[in-house]
Amino acid sequence: MNNQFGIKLSLYINYFVFAILLNSVGIVILQAQNLYGVDEVQASILELCKDLPIALVSFLVASFLPRMGYKKAMLIALAIVTLGCAVMYFGNDFNSSKILFVMVGVAFALIKVSVYATIGLVTNNEAEHNSLMSSIEGVFMFGITFGYFLFPMFLDEANPGAWVNVYLVLIVLCLASFIFLFFAKFDTAAEIPGTNLADDFYQMARLMINLLVIVFVITAFLFVMVEQGIMTWLPTFNQRVLEIPPNLAIMMTSVLFISLGVGRLLAGILVKKIHWFWILTFCIIMTILMLLFVLPEAISSKISGVTSLRDIPLLGYAFPLVGLFLAPIYPLINSVVLSALPKKLHGPMAGLIIFFSALGGTLGSRAVGYLFKNVGAESAFTYVVIPMIFMFFALLSLKILTERNKNAFEYE
């Protein structure tokens, strides 16, 4: 029990640290436009720098990580991002930010595959899996929230270059996480998916021809496309459309991440009593309603003269609450698929989840960046309704397939 507690705590801590680093891309995109002289489309390349390495590394190494060991993989990841933060601190330019997010992407692929696979090792049934998955993803969102308060503390109009001092704090957090994980007792053994390295990769490739996995991948791709597009560009929306100063625009974005964290924790409770499909159907409907009705009201509220968070009217906080309804989708669909697979396939399946999620995140961020530039910041988020509609039909297909394939796999 104590050993499992230590393992779970290390997963929470690592996910918290990477939440700050991974999702600072929206803040850095805003800073790149303000300080480094790049436009929206150029700045959105940072999302690609982050997500492409996540996709490639997760796809190439996920099936091999059980042989390496999940603890060793996470230690390597923490060392990589510590170096990346140092590059950003000393470089303080757009090229340094590209290097940083490439390194963050590589490291996060190792972390996320390890975390997702380890969840299967320390849980005994689907209910436990759903609960731990939702709580870890909830902690991830609270880590993002912390980051959105941490970064503004270092913004100084009198000294614009001082903002990179935040990376000194992040270096300390990474080193502290490394030390804790290094001394944690991580003796839970992972099952090897194949008989050798080639067979490990073959086992992951076989998953890609399973219809249930294909439909899941489409669902996850669409969700991350929506979520990442909103998360990345909300600071820019707050500054440009609501005319909120940059530091407050970043802090206000934390409302989205708090609502995402709360939504995922609530989902872990509700899913024990309500079927996941009905929870997610409700969430999709509410998200579409907020995009079509609440967002236009926030835009027309004419917020101006803001000098503190207290000056922002309640309507200004309304749209970020969309996170309550977006929150349950990702962890629940992940858990539905992972808990249907043998534990030895959790690592390879996690690799596929991360690969297609990264592609969806990149496409979503760049698509919204294109919309911000070409149709205007006021209208860009409205187009998110389109993939949300497709997502509903993907979820419906996922429900039908999981019910049809209840006996296809056993949770073991």
N, C-alpha and C positions, 0 to 999 in steps of 0.2 A: 504493500500500500504506500509506504513512504517512498519507495523507489519510483512508483508511478506518479506520485505527487511531484517529485523533483523533476521528472521528465515533462509533465504537463506544465509546470511553472516555467521551465526553460523555453517551452514552445510559446507560452504567452509573452515572455520577455523578448524573445527574438522577433516575434511578429509585431510587437509594439514598436521596437526600434526600426524595423523595416517599413512600418506604416508611415513613420515620419519621413524617411528618406524617399521612399517610392512615390509618395503622393505630394511631395514638395514640388513636383514638376509644374503644377499650376502656378505656384508662387514664383518659380524661376522663370516661367514663360512671361509672367507679368513684369518681372524685373528685367528680363532680356529686352522687352519692348521699351521700358522706361530708361534703361541705362546703357544697353549695348547697341542701340540703334537698329533693331531688326523689326520687320513687320509681323503680322499675325501668322502668315503662312510659313515664314522662315522660323519663327519661334516654335511653331508646332512640330518642327523636326525633333525637338527634345523628346516628345512622346515616342517618336520612332526610335530614337537612340536608346530609350528605355525598353520599349516593348519588343523590338526585333531581337536583341540578345536574350530576353526572357523566352521568346518563342523558340529560338534556335537551340539554346542550351538545354531547355526543358525537354525538347524533342530528342536531342542527341544523347543526353546523359541520364534521363530519368530511369531507364531500364537498368542502368549500371550501378546506380547509387546504393541499392541493397548490398552489393559486394563491397563497395567502399566503406559503407557505414554512414548512417544518417547524422550521427554526431560529428564525425570528421567533415562531412560535407557542409554542415552549418558553421563549423569553425573556420573553414576556408572562406565561406561567404562573408563572415564578419570581418576577416582580415582584408578581403577585397574592398569592402565599402569603407573601411577605415582609411585605406590608401586613397580611394576616390574622394573622400572628404578633404584630405590633405591637398590633393590636386586642385580642387575648387578653391580652397582657402588661399593658396599661393598664386593661382592663376587669375582668378577674378575676371574672366572674360567669357564670351560666348563659346569659344572652343573648349575651354575648361569645363563648362557646364555640359557640353556634349560628352566629353570623356567621363565626367562624373556619372551621367545617367547610363552610359554603356556599362560601366562597372557595377552600378546599382542593379541593372537588368540581369547581368550574369549572376550576381550574388543572389538576387531574389529568386531566380529559377532554382538554385540549389536549396534555398531555404524553404520555398513553398512545396516543392516535391517532398522534401524531408518531413515537413510538418504534416502534410496531408497523409503521407504513408504512415507516419508514427501514430496519428490519431487512430488508425485501424488496429495498430498493435496494442494500444492501451485501452480499447473499448471492447465490450463483449457482445453487443447486440446493436440493432439498428437505432433503438431509442437513445442509447448512450452515444452512438456515433453522431446522430442529429444534434444532441445537446452540446457535446464538446465542440463539434464543428461550428455551430452557431455562436457559442460563447467565445471561441478563439477569433472568429471573424468579427464579433462585436468588439473585442479588445483591439483588434486591428483598426477599427473605426475610431476608437477613443485615442489611439496613438496618432492617427491623422489629425484629430482635433487638437491634441497637445502641440503638434507641429504648427498648426495654424495660429496658435497663440505664441509659440516660441519664436518663429521667424519675425513677426512684427516688432518684437522687443528689440531687434537689432536694426530696424529701419530708421535712418536718420537723414532728414532732408538736408541738413547742414553738411553731412559727410556721407554721400550716397554709397561710397565704396565700403563703408563700415559693415554693411549687411552680411558680408561673408564671415564675420566673426562667429556667426551662428554655427559654422562648420567646426569650430573648435569644441563647442558644446557637444556636437554630434559625434566627434571623434572620441570624446570621453565616454559617451553613452555606448558606442560600439565596443570600446575596450572593456567597459564594465560588463557588457553582455557576453563578450568573449570569455572573460575570466569566470563568470558564473557558470556558463555552459561547460567550460573546460573541467571544472571540478564537480559537475553534476554527475551522479551515478546513472549511466545510460546503458544499462545492461540488457534491455529488451532486444531480443534478436529478431532480425528481419528475415522473412523467407525469400529465397532467391527464385525469381520467376522462371528461369531457364537452366539448362545444364552447363552453358558457357556464355560468353559475352554475346556471341552471334545469336544464340537462342534467346537470350534476354531481350534483345532488340526485336526478334521475330515475334515473341509473345506480345509485345506492345503493338507491333504492326497488325497482328491478328485482331486486336480490339477494334481497329479502324474499319473493319468490314462487318462488324456487328451493327444491325439496324438500330438497336436501342442506343448504342454509343453514338452513332451518326446523328440521330435526332437530338440527343443531349448536346452534342458539340454545336449544332446549329442554335439551340436555345441559349447556351452559354455565350456563344459569339455575339448574338443579338443583344443579350443583357449587358455584357461588358461594353459593347459599342455605345449603348445608351448611358450607362453609369459613368464611364470614363469621360465621355463627351461633356456631361454636365459637371463632373467634379473638376476637370481640368480648366474649363472656361468660366466657371462661376466667379472667380476673383476678377477677371476681366469684365464680365457682365456687371458686377457690382460697381466697379469703378466707372465704366464707360456709360452704362445706361442709368444706373441709380445715382451716379455722380458722387460716389463716396470716396474719400481719400484712400490711397493705396494700402496703408497699414490697417485701416478699418475695413476696407474691402476684403482683405485677407482674413481678419478676425471674424467678420460676419459669415464667411464661408464655413466657419467651424460649426455653425448651426446645422448645416447639411450633414456633417460627419457625426455630430452628436445624435441627430435623428437616425442616421444609419446604424450607429452603435446600439441605440435603444431598440430600434426596430428588429435587429438581429437577436438581441437578448430576448425580446418578447416572442419572437418566432420560435425560439427554442422551447418556450413554455407552451405556446398555442399548438404546436405540431403534435404534442402528446395527446391532444383532445380532438383536433380538427385535421382532416386529411390535407396533405400539403397542396394538392391541386386547388382546393377551394380557397385556401389562404392566398395562393399566388394569383388566382383569378381576381380576387378582390383587390389585391395590390396593383395589378395591371390596370384595372378599371379606374382606381383612384389616382394613379399616376397620370393617366390620360386626361382625366378631369382637371387635375391641377395644371397641366400644361395648357389646356384649352381655356380655362376660366380664371384660375388664381394668378398665373403668370401675367396675363394682360393687365389685370388689376394692379399688380405690383409695378409694372412698367408705367402705368398712367398715374401713379401716386405722386409723381413729381417731387421726389426726395431731393432736398438741397440744403445747403448751409450746415452740413453735418460736421461736427468736430469731435464727437464721441459716440459710442454705441448707444447711449441713452437718447441721442437726438434722432435715431432712426425710428420711424413709426412702426407699429406692430405689423402693418401690411408688408413692410419691407422684409420681415422675417418669414412671411408666409410661404413663399416658394421653396426655400431650402428645406422646409418640412416634408417635401416630396421624398426625402430620404427614408422616412418611416415606412413608405410603401415600396420603395426600391429595395430596401434592406433585406427582406427575407428571401428574395428570389435566388441569389447566387449560392448561399450556403445550402439551401434546401435542395436545389437541383443537383449540386455536387454530392450531397449526402445520399440522395436517392440512387445515384449511379454507383458510387463507391461502395455503399453498403450492400449492393446486389452482387458485388464481385468477391472472389476469394481474396484473402488478405495479401497473398503473394503478388497479386496484380494491382494492388493499390498504388505502388510506386509508378509503374508504367501508365496507369490510368491518370494519375496526377500529372504526369508529363503531358499527356494529351489535353487535359483540362487547361493547363497553364499555357500550352502552345496556342491553342485556339482563342483563349481569353486574351492573350497578348495581341494577337492579330486583330481581334475585335476592338481592343482598347486603342490601338494605333489608328485604325480606320475611323473609329468614333471621334477621337480627338482631332484628327486632321479634317474630317468632314465638317465638324462644328467650326473649326478654325476657318475653313473655306467659306462657310455660311456667314460667319462674323464679318468677314471681309467683303463678301459679294452681295449678301442680301440684307446685311445690317444686324447689329447686335440685338436689336429689339425683337427680331423675328427668328433668329437662329435656332433657339431652343424649341420652337413650335414644331419644327420638322422631326423632332425626336418621336412624335406620335406615330410616325410610319413604322419604324422597327418595333415599337411596342405592340402594334396590332399584329405584326407577323409573329412576335414572340408568343402571343396567346395561342395561336394555332400550333406553334411548335410545342408548347406545354401540353396542349390537348393530345397531340400525337405521343408525347412522352408518357402521359398517363395511360393511354391505351396500350402502349408497348410494355410498360412495367407490369400492368395487370395481366397481360397475355404471357409475360415471361417470368411470372413469379417463381416458377420451379426451374428456370434456366440456370440460376446460380444459387448457391447457398452461402449465407454469411458465416464464415468460419474463422 
